[in-house]
């Protein structure tokens, strides 16, 4: 068996180069961050109420990033933001503002964080109400990678 050197020119195992693959021939959907149910989250004052699961982002071959979320209870007059926050850049990558209950999926296909940036799930009260609370059924961020 001939001895192989390091992989060159984006070559995959077996000598197939990326350029010879069909569009998204190799495709993965990977859960990135998840937050289980939270009830009675304080919304009586503005500010970050939940910040969880800080991880470094792998940007190579990202095609899409999505945030699925569901708020099952929210006090009238409250606006509560849930999203993927880029800690390194100090800005949300993707988010949803809730003023009423609901379940949503939001996605982006461009403007992804840089490789190695630290990301976390956040819940933030942007408009508060006296005695306000929010119940979150779940938050899930996932990334779709396509090699082509």
CORKA-V18491 format. One record per residue. N is the residue number from 1. RES is the residue in one small letter. OMEGA is omega in degrees with one decimal (none if undefined). NEAR is the number of other C-alpha atoms within 8 Angstrom. Layout:
n:N res:RES omega:OMEGA near:NEAR
n:N res:RES omega:OMEGA near:NEAR
This chain:
n:1 res:x omega:-179.2 near:2
n:2 res:x omega:179.0 near:3
n:3 res:x omega:-179.6 near:4
n:4 res:x omega:175.3 near:4
n:5 res:x omega:179.8 near:4
n:6 res:x omega:179.2 near:4
n:7 res:x omega:-176.9 near:7
n:8 res:x omega:172.4 near:5
n:9 res:x omega:177.4 near:5
n:10 res:x omega:-178.4 near:7
n:11 res:x omega:176.1 near:10
n:12 res:x omega:176.2 near:9
n:13 res:x omega:179.7 near:5
n:14 res:x omega:175.1 near:4
n:15 res:x omega:178.4 near:6
n:16 res:x omega:178.6 near:9
n:17 res:x omega:179.2 near:10
n:18 res:x omega:-178.1 near:10
n:19 res:x omega:-179.2 near:6
n:20 res:x omega:177.6 near:6
n:21 res:x omega:172.2 near:11
n:22 res:x omega:-179.4 near:7
n:23 res:x omega:179.1 near:7
n:24 res:x omega:178.7 near:9
n:25 res:x omega:174.8 near:9
n:26 res:x omega:-171.5 near:7
n:27 res:x omega:-179.4 near:9
n:28 res:x omega:168.5 near:7
n:29 res:x omega:-172.2 near:8
n:30 res:x omega:172.3 near:8
n:31 res:x omega:-177.1 near:9
n:32 res:x omega:-178.2 near:8
n:33 res:x omega:179.2 near:10
n:34 res:x omega:176.9 near:11
n:35 res:x omega:179.0 near:9
n:36 res:x omega:-175.7 near:7
n:37 res:x omega:173.2 near:8
n:38 res:x omega:178.6 near:9
n:39 res:x omega:176.6 near:8
n:40 res:x omega:178.0 near:7
n:41 res:x omega:-176.3 near:9
n:42 res:x omega:175.5 near:10
n:43 res:x omega:179.9 near:15
n:44 res:x omega:176.1 near:10
n:45 res:x omega:-179.5 near:10
n:46 res:x omega:176.7 near:10
n:47 res:x omega:179.9 near:7
n:48 res:x omega:-178.4 near:9
n:49 res:x omega:179.7 near:10
n:50 res:x omega:170.7 near:8
n:51 res:x omega:-170.0 near:9
n:52 res:x omega:164.0 near:8
n:53 res:x omega:179.5 near:9
n:54 res:x omega:-179.8 near:8
n:55 res:x omega:173.8 near:7
n:56 res:x omega:-177.0 near:9
n:57 res:x omega:174.3 near:11
n:58 res:x omega:-169.9 near:7
n:59 res:x omega:-174.5 near:10
n:60 res:x omega:176.0 near:6
n:61 res:x omega:178.2 near:7
n:62 res:x omega:178.0 near:11
n:63 res:x omega:-175.4 near:10
n:64 res:x omega:172.2 near:11
n:65 res:x omega:-178.0 near:13
n:66 res:x omega:175.1 near:12
n:67 res:x omega:173.1 near:15
n:68 res:x omega:-177.1 near:12
n:69 res:x omega:174.8 near:13
n:70 res:x omega:172.9 near:12
n:71 res:x omega:-175.5 near:15
n:72 res:x omega:177.1 near:10
n:73 res:x omega:177.8 near:10
n:74 res:x omega:179.5 near:13
n:75 res:x omega:176.4 near:9
n:76 res:x omega:177.6 near:8
n:77 res:x omega:-179.3 near:8
n:78 res:x omega:167.7 near:14
n:79 res:x omega:-176.1 near:11
n:80 res:x omega:-178.7 near:14
n:81 res:x omega:171.9 near:13
n:82 res:x omega:179.8 near:14
n:83 res:x omega:174.3 near:13
n:84 res:x omega:-176.5 near:14
n:85 res:x omega:176.2 near:13
n:86 res:x omega:-177.5 near:14
n:87 res:x omega:-178.6 near:10
n:88 res:x omega:-177.3 near:7
n:89 res:x omega:179.9 near:6
n:90 res:x omega:-179.0 near:7
n:91 res:x omega:175.6 near:7
n:92 res:x omega:173.7 near:9
n:93 res:x omega:-179.6 near:11
n:94 res:x omega:-178.7 near:12
n:95 res:x omega:175.4 near:11
n:96 res:x omega:173.5 near:8
n:97 res:x omega:178.8 near:8
n:98 res:x omega:169.9 near:11
n:99 res:x omega:178.2 near:10
n:100 res:x omega:179.6 near:8
n:101 res:x omega:177.5 near:10
n:102 res:x omega:176.7 near:8
n:103 res:x omega:-174.0 near:8
n:104 res:x omega:167.1 near:7
n:105 res:x omega:177.3 near:8
n:106 res:x omega:-176.5 near:10
n:107 res:x omega:172.7 near:9
n:108 res:x omega:177.4 near:10
n:109 res:x omega:177.4 near:8
n:110 res:x omega:178.4 near:6
n:111 res:x omega:-178.7 near:6
n:112 res:x omega:175.4 near:10
n:113 res:x omega:177.2 near:9
n:114 res:x omega:178.3 near:8
n:115 res:x omega:178.5 near:9
n:116 res:x omega:177.4 near:8
n:117 res:x omega:178.2 near:12
n:118 res:x omega:179.7 near:11
n:119 res:x omega:174.5 near:14
n:120 res:x omega:170.0 near:14
n:121 res:x omega:179.3 near:17
n:122 res:x omega:168.5 near:14
n:123 res:x omega:-172.3 near:12
n:124 res:x omega:175.4 near:12
n:125 res:x omega:-179.4 near:15
n:126 res:x omega:172.2 near:10
n:127 res:x omega:-174.3 near:10
n:128 res:x omega:173.5 near:13
n:129 res:x omega:179.9 near:12
n:130 res:x omega:-179.6 near:7
n:131 res:x omega:-175.4 near:7
n:132 res:x omega:175.3 near:13
n:133 res:x omega:177.8 near:12
n:134 res:x omega:172.0 near:15
n:135 res:x omega:179.8 near:13
n:136 res:x omega:178.3 near:13
n:137 res:x omega:176.3 near:12
n:138 res:x omega:167.1 near:13
n:139 res:x omega:178.2 near:14
n:140 res:x omega:173.4 near:12
n:141 res:x omega:175.2 near:13
n:142 res:x omega:-177.9 near:12
n:143 res:x omega:174.1 near:13
n:144 res:x omega:179.6 near:12
n:145 res:x omega:175.9 near:13
n:146 res:x omega:179.9 near:13
n:147 res:x omega:177.1 near:11
n:148 res:x omega:none near:10
